[in-house]
Amino acid sequence: MHPDSIKQRVQQAFDRAAPTYDGAAVVQRRVCDRLLAECDWEDVLPKAILDAGCGTGYGAGILRHRWPQAHLTGVDFAPAMLEQARLALDDAHVADIEHLPFAAGTFDLWWSSLSIQWCDARAVFSEAARVLRPGGRLAVSTLCPDTFAEVRTAFSGIDGHRHTLAFNTPGAIGQAMEACGFRDIRLIRERHTVHYPDLKTLLRSIKEIGAQNVGQNGRQGMLGRAAWQQVEATYEQFRTPAGLPASYDVLLGYARR
Ligand SMILES: C[S@@+](CC[C@H](N)C(=O)[O-])C[C@H]1O[C@@H](n2cnc3c(N)ncnc32)[C@H](O)[C@@H]1O
């Protein structure tokens, strides 16, 4: 599929998911909290912050709490998501984070949590480098290849489709940052798992955060009954006392422009 039509599908999925996103975004909030917790920059007092792919504004809320003096700008290409974030922001723009509508050197901190995994990493980081002032900071979280490994295994038996996005490795993310001129790069990889009572609830929750283009990429439409039962049976092998796991292979990245 052409990158532009993938982008359009992702944008539409997030626009539709705006009303249900906050109720389902357990890992997304946890990852935002971790991204901020690892910003161990005692000397940094940003005046202007950009939240790239701000969603419904959870990140904006915790950034405001940490740096109350900063002017907070949010960008998201899904208007319905951005609408919910507006109250938490000083400035809100519907735009693509690969093509930011800001002048060079506008921001002291470029922040993005779980929003770049559908993008070209180099395009995103070169825009980040452009809109950051020299010495400005970057904080990003994204997903790595073991994300939803259970979903991939469960669906792999039934057809030839790849059922999750091809995520970047930490090495590729680090290289893209370096190629765009970032230095003092620090990467932290960690696993976050959520548990669900059954597979239907697990897949519904992926849909409610708008991430079905991550979880079931490549297949449209319903499964037949036999195929569904096979997927359920395979997924049951991963059950723990806490329920059926959905694992996120998360990368936190920090750098200086
Ligand atoms: C999983 S949500 C994360 C939202 C928020 N950062 C959070 O942590 O809750 C991903 C967000 O990124 C936005 N997004 C994805 N690709 C984008 C792009 N190329 N330009 C702008 N926004 C994008 C989506 O619309 C969605 O709101």
The ligand as an ORCA input file, in Angstrom:
! r2SCAN-3c Opt
* xyz 0 1
  C      -1.317      6.435     20.049
  S      -1.780      8.110     19.869
  C      -0.751      8.911     21.071
  C      -1.335     10.229     21.503
  C      -0.610     10.916     22.653
  N       0.741     11.290     22.282
  C      -0.612     10.032     23.870
  O       0.473      9.637     24.303
  O      -1.698      9.737     24.389
  C      -1.013      8.600     18.345
  C      -1.427     10.004     17.883
  O      -0.530     10.416     16.864
  C      -1.260     11.037     15.831
  N      -0.448     10.898     14.610
  C       0.037      9.760     14.030
  N       0.757     10.042     12.934
  C       0.741     11.406     12.809
  C       1.294     12.319     11.856
  N       2.010     11.886     10.810
  N       1.076     13.646     12.036
  C       0.339     14.095     13.073
  N      -0.223     13.281     14.014
  C      -0.021     11.958     13.871
  C      -2.593     10.303     15.812
  O      -3.613     11.048     15.194
  C      -2.838     10.079     17.302
  O      -3.553     11.118     17.882
*
